[in-house]
Amino acid sequence: MKKILDIKRKERLVVATTDIVYAQRKYWCDSGIHPLKLSIIKPRTFFEYDSKEKLPVIIWLCGGGFTEVDKNVWIPELTYFVKHGFAVVSVEYSTFARTRFPQPIIDIKEAIRFIRANADEFMLDAERIAVMGESAGGYLSSIIAVTNGHSEFDTGNYLSFSSAVQAAVPWYPPVDVSTTISNEVLKGALPVDMEDYTDPRVYIKQNTPPFLILHGLKDTQVDYHNSELLYDALQKNGVYSELYLIKDAEHTDLQFIQPEVKQLMVDFLNKKLLGKEG
């Protein structure tokens, strides 16, 4: 059979650029250097028939109990957001045995400044950046958002650029980190100084960016009341916030990556990050 097809260019080709070094950190008694990397997932812009539109950015923060992180493990699922009009930047942050708070926050804010400094090269919209993450990454995405403008977390390179984000989407975040992670297995794996991890609610103020929060009602690792605490604090301060509690969902359960849940996030970002109503 021979047939001529008339196919319209409705979707863009998604590509991943991995292992981009945005910072270097000392470790092993300051005798070693570890490169911190990020990956950018976005549509191709190489050919003349590829769109050259700069896209709003989702900073993605993978979980891992504050002891490990893989910036690429979520790339297949994050492609959904690229297909719906966003670029995704998945960021590695410090999880060394001797890493202490607030180093991961300092790392992520430096990554955000790096993205703004190189936005033209990567075809990214530096004015519209959201932060999203799961579990430990949910905590970090929350505290990144509520500390907009706190200069004590801005050290390192690209200091002429802002580390502020315009929206936050934490998934099942441990909010009161020092007391609410009760799972015995997790306790043995987490750093000994978890009491130093500040509760994000401390920093919430009226100009905190909008939040969409997701949590499973059957989460046995991070109780869903953590998200309720965060939501209540946001509401109390007049910050736009949405909380979705998912029936029968455990920690990092399959419900979170279903299309209807991802669409909730896309709708929120379209409305609050891009200003698109309806």
VEXLONU-780954 format. One record per residue (C-alpha): z, y, x; residue number from 1. Coordinates in steps of 0.02 Angstrom, whole numbers. Example, Ala and Ser with C-alpha at 12.3 -4.5 7.8 and 13.67 -1.06 7.14 Angstrom:
% residues 2
<site><Z>390</Z><Y>-225</Y><X>615</X><num>1</num></site>
<site><Z>357</Z><Y>-53</Y><X>684</X><num>2</num></site>
END
This chain:
% residues 278
<site><Z>0</Z><Y>0</Y><X>0</X><num>1</num></site>
<site><Z>-45</Z><Y>173</Y><X>61</X><num>2</num></site>
<site><Z>30</Z><Y>327</Y><X>-20</X><num>3</num></site>
<site><Z>51</Z><Y>511</Y><X>21</X><num>4</num></site>
<site><Z>226</Z><Y>574</Y><X>-12</X><num>5</num></site>
<site><Z>269</Z><Y>755</Y><X>-50</X><num>6</num></site>
<site><Z>448</Z><Y>771</Y><X>16</X><num>7</num></site>
<site><Z>539</Z><Y>936</Y><X>13</X><num>8</num></site>
<site><Z>660</Z><Y>989</Y><X>151</X><num>9</num></site>
<site><Z>820</Z><Y>987</Y><X>49</X><num>10</num></site>
<site><Z>941</Z><Y>919</Y><X>179</X><num>11</num></site>
<site><Z>964</Z><Y>970</Y><X>359</X><num>12</num></site>
<site><Z>977</Z><Y>847</Y><X>504</X><num>13</num></site>
<site><Z>1158</Z><Y>835</Y><X>562</X><num>14</num></site>
<site><Z>1191</Z><Y>821</Y><X>748</X><num>15</num></site>
<site><Z>1351</Z><Y>806</Y><X>851</X><num>16</num></site>
<site><Z>1381</Z><Y>894</Y><X>1017</X><num>17</num></site>
<site><Z>1530</Z><Y>809</Y><X>1097</X><num>18</num></site>
<site><Z>1641</Z><Y>833</Y><X>1250</X><num>19</num></site>
<site><Z>1630</Z><Y>1023</Y><X>1259</X><num>20</num></site>
<site><Z>1771</Z><Y>1078</Y><X>1374</X><num>21</num></site>
<site><Z>1862</Z><Y>1230</Y><X>1305</X><num>22</num></site>
<site><Z>2018</Z><Y>1228</Y><X>1416</X><num>23</num></site>
<site><Z>2107</Z><Y>1133</Y><X>1554</X><num>24</num></site>
<site><Z>2290</Z><Y>1082</Y><X>1558</X><num>25</num></site>
<site><Z>2402</Z><Y>1027</Y><X>1701</X><num>26</num></site>
<site><Z>2494</Z><Y>861</Y><X>1686</X><num>27</num></site>
<site><Z>2581</Z><Y>730</Y><X>1795</X><num>28</num></site>
<site><Z>2703</Z><Y>852</Y><X>1877</X><num>29</num></site>
<site><Z>2564</Z><Y>982</Y><X>1878</X><num>30</num></site>
<site><Z>2467</Z><Y>873</Y><X>2001</X><num>31</num></site>
<site><Z>2328</Z><Y>826</Y><X>1881</X><num>32</num></site>
<site><Z>2208</Z><Y>924</Y><X>1772</X><num>33</num></site>
<site><Z>2159</Z><Y>864</Y><X>1599</X><num>34</num></site>
<site><Z>2008</Z><Y>944</Y><X>1515</X><num>35</num></site>
<site><Z>2034</Z><Y>982</Y><X>1330</X><num>36</num></site>
<site><Z>1875</Z><Y>953</Y><X>1232</X><num>37</num></site>
<site><Z>1800</Z><Y>985</Y><X>1063</X><num>38</num></site>
<site><Z>1652</Z><Y>918</Y><X>966</X><num>39</num></site>
<site><Z>1537</Z><Y>1019</Y><X>854</X><num>40</num></site>
<site><Z>1452</Z><Y>937</Y><X>706</X><num>41</num></site>
<site><Z>1317</Z><Y>1046</Y><X>629</X><num>42</num></site>
<site><Z>1136</Z><Y>1047</Y><X>576</X><num>43</num></site>
<site><Z>1002</Z><Y>1043</Y><X>710</X><num>44</num></site>
<site><Z>925</Z><Y>1213</Y><X>750</X><num>45</num></site>
<site><Z>802</Z><Y>1166</Y><X>887</X><num>46</num></site>
<site><Z>633</Z><Y>1157</Y><X>801</X><num>47</num></site>
<site><Z>542</Z><Y>1303</Y><X>720</X><num>48</num></site>
<site><Z>557</Z><Y>1220</Y><X>550</X><num>49</num></site>
<site><Z>746</Z><Y>1200</Y><X>569</X><num>50</num></site>
<site><Z>852</Z><Y>1332</Y><X>483</X><num>51</num></site>
<site><Z>932</Z><Y>1459</Y><X>600</X><num>52</num></site>
<site><Z>1071</Z><Y>1509</Y><X>481</X><num>53</num></site>
<site><Z>1243</Z><Y>1535</Y><X>557</X><num>54</num></site>
<site><Z>1367</Z><Y>1424</Y><X>465</X><num>55</num></site>
<site><Z>1550</Z><Y>1449</Y><X>420</X><num>56</num></site>
<site><Z>1666</Z><Y>1340</Y><X>522</X><num>57</num></site>
<site><Z>1795</Z><Y>1206</Y><X>481</X><num>58</num></site>
<site><Z>1913</Z><Y>1174</Y><X>626</X><num>59</num></site>
<site><Z>1964</Z><Y>991</Y><X>609</X><num>60</num></site>
<site><Z>2128</Z><Y>924</Y><X>680</X><num>61</num></site>
<site><Z>2148</Z><Y>736</Y><X>686</X><num>62</num></site>
<site><Z>2319</Z><Y>658</Y><X>662</X><num>63</num></site>
<site><Z>2405</Z><Y>537</Y><X>778</X><num>64</num></site>
<site><Z>2593</Z><Y>559</Y><X>764</X><num>65</num></site>
<site><Z>2590</Z><Y>704</Y><X>890</X><num>66</num></site>
<site><Z>2566</Z><Y>574</Y><X>1028</X><num>67</num></site>
<site><Z>2379</Z><Y>538</Y><X>1024</X><num>68</num></site>
<site><Z>2220</Z><Y>619</Y><X>960</X><num>69</num></site>
<site><Z>2037</Z><Y>567</Y><X>951</X><num>70</num></site>
<site><Z>1923</Z><Y>713</Y><X>915</X><num>71</num></site>
<site><Z>1776</Z><Y>601</Y><X>869</X><num>72</num></site>
<site><Z>1853</Z><Y>467</Y><X>759</X><num>73</num></site>
<site><Z>1828</Z><Y>566</Y><X>597</X><num>74</num></site>
<site><Z>1650</Z><Y>627</Y><X>632</X><num>75</num></site>
<site><Z>1565</Z><Y>507</Y><X>509</X><num>76</num></site>
<site><Z>1673</Z><Y>568</Y><X>363</X><num>77</num></site>
<site><Z>1663</Z><Y>751</Y><X>415</X><num>78</num></site>
<site><Z>1474</Z><Y>746</Y><X>400</X><num>79</num></site>
<site><Z>1498</Z><Y>772</Y><X>212</X><num>80</num></site>
<site><Z>1555</Z><Y>950</Y><X>244</X><num>81</num></site>
<site><Z>1406</Z><Y>985</Y><X>356</X><num>82</num></site>
<site><Z>1290</Z><Y>922</Y><X>219</X><num>83</num></site>
<site><Z>1375</Z><Y>1048</Y><X>105</X><num>84</num></site>
<site><Z>1350</Z><Y>1203</Y><X>210</X><num>85</num></site>
<site><Z>1482</Z><Y>1203</Y><X>347</X><num>86</num></site>
<site><Z>1491</Z><Y>1170</Y><X>532</X><num>87</num></site>
<site><Z>1639</Z><Y>1063</Y><X>587</X><num>88</num></site>
<site><Z>1728</Z><Y>1084</Y><X>754</X><num>89</num></site>
<site><Z>1845</Z><Y>940</Y><X>794</X><num>90</num></site>
<site><Z>1973</Z><Y>993</Y><X>922</X><num>91</num></site>
<site><Z>2072</Z><Y>891</Y><X>1049</X><num>92</num></site>
<site><Z>2247</Z><Y>960</Y><X>1080</X><num>93</num></site>
<site><Z>2383</Z><Y>914</Y><X>1205</X><num>94</num></site>
<site><Z>2478</Z><Y>753</Y><X>1169</X><num>95</num></site>
<site><Z>2541</Z><Y>712</Y><X>1343</X><num>96</num></site>
<site><Z>2711</Z><Y>630</Y><X>1357</X><num>97</num></site>
<site><Z>2785</Z><Y>792</Y><X>1424</X><num>98</num></site>
<site><Z>2698</Z><Y>907</Y><X>1300</X><num>99</num></site>
<site><Z>2821</Z><Y>1019</Y><X>1211</X><num>100</num></site>
<site><Z>2806</Z><Y>1132</Y><X>1061</X><num>101</num></site>
<site><Z>2715</Z><Y>1251</Y><X>1044</X><num>102</num></site>
<site><Z>2583</Z><Y>1188</Y><X>1167</X><num>103</num></site>
<site><Z>2471</Z><Y>1105</Y><X>1034</X><num>104</num></site>
<site><Z>2468</Z><Y>1269</Y><X>937</X><num>105</num></site>
<site><Z>2423</Z><Y>1366</Y><X>1095</X><num>106</num></site>
<site><Z>2283</Z><Y>1241</Y><X>1127</X><num>107</num></site>
<site><Z>2208</Z><Y>1251</Y><X>954</X><num>108</num></site>
<site><Z>2214</Z><Y>1441</Y><X>950</X><num>109</num></site>
<site><Z>2124</Z><Y>1444</Y><X>1117</X><num>110</num></site>
<site><Z>1992</Z><Y>1328</Y><X>1044</X><num>111</num></site>
<site><Z>1968</Z><Y>1448</Y><X>898</X><num>112</num></site>
<site><Z>1947</Z><Y>1594</Y><X>1018</X><num>113</num></site>
<site><Z>1823</Z><Y>1489</Y><X>1119</X><num>114</num></site>
<site><Z>1721</Z><Y>1458</Y><X>961</X><num>115</num></site>
<site><Z>1717</Z><Y>1644</Y><X>921</X><num>116</num></site>
<site><Z>1669</Z><Y>1686</Y><X>1101</X><num>117</num></site>
<site><Z>1523</Z><Y>1563</Y><X>1093</X><num>118</num></site>
<site><Z>1477</Z><Y>1580</Y><X>908</X><num>119</num></site>
<site><Z>1302</Z><Y>1646</Y><X>943</X><num>120</num></site>
<site><Z>1260</Z><Y>1503</Y><X>1061</X><num>121</num></site>
<site><Z>1316</Z><Y>1371</Y><X>935</X><num>122</num></site>
<site><Z>1249</Z><Y>1463</Y><X>780</X><num>123</num></site>
<site><Z>1420</Z><Y>1482</Y><X>700</X><num>124</num></site>
<site><Z>1489</Z><Y>1617</Y><X>585</X><num>125</num></site>
<site><Z>1636</Z><Y>1687</Y><X>684</X><num>126</num></site>
<site><Z>1702</Z><Y>1784</Y><X>535</X><num>127</num></site>
<site><Z>1729</Z><Y>1634</Y><X>421</X><num>128</num></site>
<site><Z>1838</Z><Y>1498</Y><X>496</X><num>129</num></site>
<site><Z>1949</Z><Y>1376</Y><X>402</X><num>130</num></site>
<site><Z>2069</Z><Y>1249</Y><X>477</X><num>131</num></site>
<site><Z>2088</Z><Y>1073</Y><X>408</X><num>132</num></site>
<site><Z>2184</Z><Y>922</Y><X>469</X><num>133</num></site>
<site><Z>2271</Z><Y>761</Y><X>422</X><num>134</num></site>
<site><Z>2451</Z><Y>706</Y><X>452</X><num>135</num></site>
<site><Z>2505</Z><Y>783</Y><X>619</X><num>136</num></site>
<site><Z>2343</Z><Y>880</Y><X>606</X><num>137</num></site>
<site><Z>2398</Z><Y>933</Y><X>432</X><num>138</num></site>
<site><Z>2556</Z><Y>1007</Y><X>505</X><num>139</num></site>
<site><Z>2458</Z><Y>1092</Y><X>644</X><num>140</num></site>
<site><Z>2327</Z><Y>1162</Y><X>524</X><num>141</num></site>
<site><Z>2468</Z><Y>1234</Y><X>418</X><num>142</num></site>
<site><Z>2557</Z><Y>1318</Y><X>562</X><num>143</num></site>
<site><Z>2394</Z><Y>1382</Y><X>637</X><num>144</num></site>
<site><Z>2358</Z><Y>1470</Y><X>472</X><num>145</num></site>
<site><Z>2530</Z><Y>1544</Y><X>443</X><num>146</num></site>
<site><Z>2541</Z><Y>1612</Y><X>621</X><num>147</num></site>
<site><Z>2388</Z><Y>1723</Y><X>609</X><num>148</num></site>
<site><Z>2425</Z><Y>1875</Y><X>714</X><num>149</num></site>
<site><Z>2573</Z><Y>1801</Y><X>808</X><num>150</num></site>
<site><Z>2527</Z><Y>1847</Y><X>986</X><num>151</num></site>
<site><Z>2658</Z><Y>1733</Y><X>1065</X><num>152</num></site>
<site><Z>2542</Z><Y>1586</Y><X>1030</X><num>153</num></site>
<site><Z>2389</Z><Y>1671</Y><X>1104</X><num>154</num></site>
<site><Z>2387</Z><Y>1634</Y><X>1290</X><num>155</num></site>
<site><Z>2249</Z><Y>1574</Y><X>1405</X><num>156</num></site>
<site><Z>2067</Z><Y>1624</Y><X>1394</X><num>157</num></site>
<site><Z>1956</Z><Y>1725</Y><X>1275</X><num>158</num></site>
<site><Z>2100</Z><Y>1840</Y><X>1228</X><num>159</num></site>
<site><Z>1981</Z><Y>1977</Y><X>1171</X><num>160</num></site>
<site><Z>1938</Z><Y>1865</Y><X>1023</X><num>161</num></site>
<site><Z>2047</Z><Y>1827</Y><X>871</X><num>162</num></site>
<site><Z>2124</Z><Y>1657</Y><X>837</X><num>163</num></site>
<site><Z>2151</Z><Y>1698</Y><X>652</X><num>164</num></site>
<site><Z>2085</Z><Y>1582</Y><X>517</X><num>165</num></site>
<site><Z>2036</Z><Y>1628</Y><X>340</X><num>166</num></site>
<site><Z>2088</Z><Y>1470</Y><X>246</X><num>167</num></site>
<site><Z>2186</Z><Y>1309</Y><X>272</X><num>168</num></site>
<site><Z>2166</Z><Y>1132</Y><X>202</X><num>169</num></site>
<site><Z>2309</Z><Y>1020</Y><X>263</X><num>170</num></site>
<site><Z>2311</Z><Y>837</Y><X>212</X><num>171</num></site>
<site><Z>2484</Z><Y>755</Y><X>192</X><num>172</num></site>
<site><Z>2569</Z><Y>874</Y><X>315</X><num>173</num></site>
<site><Z>2746</Z><Y>842</Y><X>380</X><num>174</num></site>
<site><Z>2819</Z><Y>1014</Y><X>346</X><num>175</num></site>
<site><Z>3001</Z><Y>993</Y><X>394</X><num>176</num></site>
<site><Z>2954</Z><Y>887</Y><X>544</X><num>177</num></site>
<site><Z>3126</Z><Y>862</Y><X>618</X><num>178</num></site>
<site><Z>3205</Z><Y>786</Y><X>462</X><num>179</num></site>
<site><Z>3071</Z><Y>722</Y><X>343</X><num>180</num></site>
<site><Z>2985</Z><Y>589</Y><X>447</X><num>181</num></site>
<site><Z>3098</Z><Y>443</Y><X>405</X><num>182</num></site>
<site><Z>2986</Z><Y>296</Y><X>445</X><num>183</num></site>
<site><Z>3074</Z><Y>195</Y><X>581</X><num>184</num></site>
<site><Z>2912</Z><Y>144</Y><X>667</X><num>185</num></site>
<site><Z>2859</Z><Y>326</Y><X>678</X><num>186</num></site>
<site><Z>3028</Z><Y>377</Y><X>744</X><num>187</num></site>
<site><Z>3007</Z><Y>264</Y><X>893</X><num>188</num></site>
<site><Z>2834</Z><Y>332</Y><X>931</X><num>189</num></site>
<site><Z>2865</Z><Y>518</Y><X>912</X><num>190</num></site>
<site><Z>2920</Z><Y>637</Y><X>1051</X><num>191</num></site>
<site><Z>3107</Z><Y>656</Y><X>1071</X><num>192</num></site>
<site><Z>3104</Z><Y>843</Y><X>1040</X><num>193</num></site>
<site><Z>3032</Z><Y>846</Y><X>865</X><num>194</num></site>
<site><Z>3171</Z><Y>962</Y><X>811</X><num>195</num></site>
<site><Z>3080</Z><Y>1098</Y><X>909</X><num>196</num></site>
<site><Z>2928</Z><Y>1089</Y><X>794</X><num>197</num></site>
<site><Z>2950</Z><Y>1242</Y><X>684</X><num>198</num></site>
<site><Z>2938</Z><Y>1228</Y><X>495</X><num>199</num></site>
<site><Z>2777</Z><Y>1320</Y><X>444</X><num>200</num></site>
<site><Z>2869</Z><Y>1399</Y><X>297</X><num>201</num></site>
<site><Z>2960</Z><Y>1513</Y><X>420</X><num>202</num></site>
<site><Z>2800</Z><Y>1611</Y><X>451</X><num>203</num></site>
<site><Z>2730</Z><Y>1626</Y><X>274</X><num>204</num></site>
<site><Z>2702</Z><Y>1804</Y><X>217</X><num>205</num></site>
<site><Z>2598</Z><Y>1891</Y><X>84</X><num>206</num></site>
<site><Z>2443</Z><Y>1902</Y><X>193</X><num>207</num></site>
<site><Z>2445</Z><Y>1717</Y><X>238</X><num>208</num></site>
<site><Z>2271</Z><Y>1645</Y><X>204</X><num>209</num></site>
<site><Z>2240</Z><Y>1533</Y><X>52</X><num>210</num></site>
<site><Z>2289</Z><Y>1349</Y><X>57</X><num>211</num></site>
<site><Z>2229</Z><Y>1189</Y><X>-23</X><num>212</num></site>
<site><Z>2353</Z><Y>1046</Y><X>5</X><num>213</num></site>
<site><Z>2325</Z><Y>860</Y><X>-22</X><num>214</num></site>
<site><Z>2457</Z><Y>724</Y><X>-26</X><num>215</num></site>
<site><Z>2476</Z><Y>546</Y><X>-90</X><num>216</num></site>
<site><Z>2616</Z><Y>508</Y><X>-211</X><num>217</num></site>
<site><Z>2648</Z><Y>340</Y><X>-126</X><num>218</num></site>
<site><Z>2651</Z><Y>404</Y><X>53</X><num>219</num></site>
<site><Z>2786</Z><Y>306</Y><X>145</X><num>220</num></site>
<site><Z>2762</Z><Y>394</Y><X>312</X><num>221</num></site>
<site><Z>2767</Z><Y>577</Y><X>258</X><num>222</num></site>
<site><Z>2846</Z><Y>600</Y><X>87</X><num>223</num></site>
<site><Z>2743</Z><Y>704</Y><X>-34</X><num>224</num></site>
<site><Z>2890</Z><Y>822</Y><X>-59</X><num>225</num></site>
<site><Z>2837</Z><Y>899</Y><X>107</X><num>226</num></site>
<site><Z>2681</Z><Y>966</Y><X>25</X><num>227</num></site>
<site><Z>2780</Z><Y>1024</Y><X>-126</X><num>228</num></site>
<site><Z>2896</Z><Y>1122</Y><X>-10</X><num>229</num></site>
<site><Z>2746</Z><Y>1205</Y><X>72</X><num>230</num></site>
<site><Z>2662</Z><Y>1243</Y><X>-94</X><num>231</num></site>
<site><Z>2821</Z><Y>1316</Y><X>-169</X><num>232</num></site>
<site><Z>2845</Z><Y>1430</Y><X>-18</X><num>233</num></site>
<site><Z>2666</Z><Y>1491</Y><X>-29</X><num>234</num></site>
<site><Z>2684</Z><Y>1524</Y><X>-215</X><num>235</num></site>
<site><Z>2847</Z><Y>1617</Y><X>-188</X><num>236</num></site>
<site><Z>2759</Z><Y>1734</Y><X>-67</X><num>237</num></site>
<site><Z>2611</Z><Y>1763</Y><X>-181</X><num>238</num></site>
<site><Z>2488</Z><Y>1666</Y><X>-73</X><num>239</num></site>
<site><Z>2343</Z><Y>1584</Y><X>-163</X><num>240</num></site>
<site><Z>2373</Z><Y>1396</Y><X>-152</X><num>241</num></site>
<site><Z>2318</Z><Y>1234</Y><X>-234</X><num>242</num></site>
<site><Z>2414</Z><Y>1070</Y><X>-223</X><num>243</num></site>
<site><Z>2334</Z><Y>903</Y><X>-269</X><num>244</num></site>
<site><Z>2448</Z><Y>751</Y><X>-276</X><num>245</num></site>
<site><Z>2348</Z><Y>590</Y><X>-282</X><num>246</num></site>
<site><Z>2412</Z><Y>442</Y><X>-382</X><num>247</num></site>
<site><Z>2439</Z><Y>278</Y><X>-290</X><num>248</num></site>
<site><Z>2383</Z><Y>354</Y><X>-124</X><num>249</num></site>
<site><Z>2470</Z><Y>301</Y><X>37</X><num>250</num></site>
<site><Z>2463</Z><Y>391</Y><X>204</X><num>251</num></site>
<site><Z>2281</Z><Y>420</Y><X>259</X><num>252</num></site>
<site><Z>2225</Z><Y>315</Y><X>111</X><num>253</num></site>
<site><Z>2046</Z><Y>294</Y><X>49</X><num>254</num></site>
<site><Z>2068</Z><Y>412</Y><X>-97</X><num>255</num></site>
<site><Z>2063</Z><Y>561</Y><X>20</X><num>256</num></site>
<site><Z>1883</Z><Y>530</Y><X>73</X><num>257</num></site>
<site><Z>1810</Z><Y>497</Y><X>-100</X><num>258</num></site>
<site><Z>1669</Z><Y>617</Y><X>-148</X><num>259</num></site>
<site><Z>1765</Z><Y>698</Y><X>-291</X><num>260</num></site>
<site><Z>1910</Z><Y>742</Y><X>-173</X><num>261</num></site>
<site><Z>1793</Z><Y>808</Y><X>-39</X><num>262</num></site>
<site><Z>1707</Z><Y>912</Y><X>-172</X><num>263</num></site>
<site><Z>1874</Z><Y>990</Y><X>-218</X><num>264</num></site>
<site><Z>1888</Z><Y>1049</Y><X>-39</X><num>265</num></site>
<site><Z>1709</Z><Y>1112</Y><X>-35</X><num>266</num></site>
<site><Z>1736</Z><Y>1209</Y><X>-197</X><num>267</num></site>
<site><Z>1896</Z><Y>1286</Y><X>-127</X><num>268</num></site>
<site><Z>1810</Z><Y>1338</Y><X>35</X><num>269</num></site>
<site><Z>1660</Z><Y>1406</Y><X>-58</X><num>270</num></site>
<site><Z>1775</Z><Y>1513</Y><X>-163</X><num>271</num></site>
<site><Z>1906</Z><Y>1568</Y><X>-37</X><num>272</num></site>
<site><Z>1811</Z><Y>1565</Y><X>128</X><num>273</num></site>
<site><Z>1638</Z><Y>1615</Y><X>69</X><num>274</num></site>
<site><Z>1681</Z><Y>1715</Y><X>-86</X><num>275</num></site>
<site><Z>1570</Z><Y>1611</Y><X>-200</X><num>276</num></site>
<site><Z>1636</Z><Y>1600</Y><X>-377</X><num>277</num></site>
<site><Z>1591</Z><Y>1461</Y><X>-499</X><num>278</num></site>
END
